[in-house]
Amino acid sequence: MSIFHSMNNTASALTAQRLRMDVISSNMANVDSTRARVVNGEWQPYRRKSVVLEPKEGQFSSFLNTAMNRTGSHSVGNGVKVSRIIEDQTPFKLVYDPEHPDANNEGYVELPNVDPLREMVDLMSATRSYEANVTVFNASKGMMMKALEIGK
């Protein structure tokens, strides 16, 4: 295990949480976008996106077993990665607004399936995770600096 292993793991988590915050920002920016893409010649509203994270290698249970049965310098984890960005398939919100240019024949407008409250909760979660990883990164850096000072 490298001296920088913990910093590399933390850096991967920082990168993943930053992308998560970017996707949430995109969702919030498009909360009222009724014309996001064309499907079968018809405009569709913006669809909420979310980030799926997974370990860079293996499953959590294998890392846990390795850590519990550790006899040498085995690597316990290799960080996190974004496996994909998925679109939320919940139905669009229907709002009655016959004056809207995108209203259908009954006067209803399909609005994006983005809930600003849910997005804010997700953003707070991503921000807290990011802050926690910054704290871990700084603690690792501090321990390395102290180790270097011992050698003086």
C-alpha positions in Angstrom: 0.0 0.0 0.0 1.4 3.4 -1.0 1.8 6.3 1.3 -0.6 8.2 -1.0 -3.3 5.5 -1.1 -5.6 7.2 1.3 -5.2 10.5 -0.6 -6.0 8.8 -3.9 -9.1 7.2 -2.4 -10.2 10.6 -1.0 -9.5 12.4 -4.3 -11.7 9.9 -6.2 -14.5 10.6 -3.7 -14.0 14.4 -4.1 -14.2 14.0 -7.9 -17.4 11.9 -7.7 -19.1 14.3 -5.3 -18.2 17.2 -7.4 -19.8 15.6 -10.5 -22.9 14.8 -8.3 -23.1 18.5 -7.4 -22.8 19.5 -11.1 -25.7 17.1 -12.1 -27.9 18.5 -9.3 -27.1 22.0 -10.5 -28.2 21.0 -14.0 -31.4 19.6 -12.6 -32.1 22.9 -10.7 -31.3 25.0 -13.8 -33.8 23.0 -15.9 -36.6 22.9 -13.4 -38.9 24.8 -15.8 -37.5 23.6 -19.2 -40.4 22.2 -21.2 -38.3 21.8 -24.4 -35.2 19.8 -23.5 -35.0 17.3 -26.3 -36.9 16.0 -29.3 -38.4 12.5 -29.2 -40.3 11.2 -32.3 -40.6 14.8 -33.6 -42.1 16.1 -30.3 -40.4 18.2 -27.7 -40.1 16.6 -24.3 -39.4 18.3 -20.9 -36.1 18.0 -19.1 -35.8 14.7 -17.3 -34.2 14.7 -13.8 -30.7 13.0 -13.8 -28.9 11.4 -10.9 -25.4 9.9 -10.4 -24.7 6.3 -9.6 -21.5 5.7 -7.6 -19.7 2.4 -7.1 -16.4 1.1 -5.8 -13.6 1.3 -8.3 -12.9 -2.4 -7.9 -14.9 -5.2 -6.3 -17.8 -5.1 -3.8 -18.0 -3.7 -0.3 -18.3 -7.1 1.2 -15.0 -8.3 -0.3 -13.2 -5.2 1.0 -14.8 -5.8 4.5 -13.7 -9.4 4.5 -10.2 -8.4 3.4 -9.9 -5.8 6.1 -11.2 -8.2 8.8 -8.8 -11.0 7.7 -5.9 -8.9 6.9 -2.5 -10.5 7.5 -0.2 -8.4 5.4 -0.3 -5.1 3.5 -3.4 -5.9 1.5 -5.3 -3.0 -0.1 -8.7 -2.5 1.5 -10.2 -0.2 -1.1 -9.4 1.7 -4.2 -11.8 4.6 -4.1 -15.1 5.3 -5.8 -16.1 6.0 -9.3 -19.2 7.3 -11.2 -20.6 4.2 -13.0 -23.3 6.2 -14.9 -25.7 9.1 -14.9 -29.2 7.9 -15.1 -32.5 9.7 -16.0 -35.4 9.5 -13.6 -38.3 7.8 -15.3 -41.0 9.2 -13.0 -43.8 10.8 -15.0 -43.7 14.5 -15.9 -45.8 16.9 -13.8 -49.0 18.1 -15.6 -50.0 21.7 -15.0 -53.1 23.3 -16.4 -52.0 26.4 -18.3 -53.9 26.8 -21.7 -52.0 30.0 -22.5 -48.6 28.2 -22.4 -47.1 27.6 -25.9 -46.4 24.0 -25.0 -49.9 23.2 -23.8 -51.6 20.2 -25.3 -55.2 20.1 -26.6 -56.7 19.9 -23.1 -54.6 22.9 -21.9 -52.1 20.9 -19.8 -48.3 21.5 -19.9 -45.9 18.7 -19.1 -43.2 20.1 -16.8 -39.9 18.4 -15.8 -40.0 15.7 -13.1 -37.5 17.8 -11.0 -38.5 18.5 -7.4 -36.5 21.5 -6.1 -36.8 20.4 -2.5 -35.4 16.9 -3.3 -32.6 18.5 -5.3 -31.7 20.8 -2.3 -31.6 17.8 0.0 -29.4 15.9 -2.5 -27.2 19.0 -2.8 -26.8 19.2 1.0 -25.8 15.5 1.1 -23.3 15.9 -1.7 -21.8 19.0 -0.1 -21.5 17.3 3.3 -19.8 14.3 1.7 -17.4 16.6 -0.1 -16.6 18.5 3.1 -16.0 15.2 4.9 -13.6 14.0 2.2 -11.7 17.4 2.3 -11.3 16.8 6.1 -10.0 13.3 5.5 -7.6 14.6 2.8 -6.3 17.3 5.1 -5.9 14.8 8.0 -3.9 12.5 5.7 -1.7 15.4 4.6 -1.2 16.5 8.2 -0.1 13.0 9.2 2.4 12.8 6.3 3.8 16.2 7.3 4.2 15.0 10.9 5.9 11.8 9.7 8.4 13.9 7.7 9.1 16.1 10.7 10.0 13.0 12.7 12.8 12.3 10.3 14.5 15.7 11.0 
